[in-house]
């Protein structure tokens, strides 16, 4: 278990944040009581795996990790020249309560140890149980988007893939730190009170403008949309 130190030097460059979400044609983020898995299509799963392979870490809210029974990212395949790839990126879970099951697949079915970002307000016995299960439990002053991304930058992460859920993505959107949105639209109608891809307590003062950078239509009607922020993006952190 570790506490994120307060750095005396200049703050690190914010990691580039890519959000990946799937939605029905009428805006629902889940279907049939199966979470986003009830909407996912082969084209969406292929995109999901490709984005995970290129990210430094996978950021997810605790509710999504529990509801969708998260496990660790699968090992990367060797490249065409036979070079062995590095370890898969860690799954980073944001939780104010440390309310995760130490016996869940997140901890038992993984190559890279998961990272749990929480605060000292979370019960100490829960934090200790997650650490004993192999998690890297990191205590932060708060769980605001700025604090989360600063902590990830200090750990050397320059690209963050946010997989939701809507509450976490809504917080990132509210803080204006989402650089890319990879949105899969699935050709189904769900109806009902299902949530949107990003939610929050209050509407934004003004909509966040996006620019369409690419799109692809799969044979089954799935539409893969690639948006980037319309305003100047925060530069990516240097690799060296």
Secondary structure, 3 states (H helix, E strand, C coil): CEECCCCCCCCCCCCEEEEEEEEECCCCCCCCCCHHHHCCCHHHHHHHHHHHHHCCEEEEEHHHHHHCCCCCCCCCCCCCCCCCCCCCCEEEEECCCCCCCCCCHHHHCCCCCCEEEEECCCCHHHHHHHHHCCCEEEEECCCCHHHHHHHHHHCCCCEEEECCCHHHHHHHHHCCCCCEEEEEEECCCCCCCCCCCCCCCCCCCCCCCEEEEEEEECCCCCEEEEEEECCCCCCCCCCC
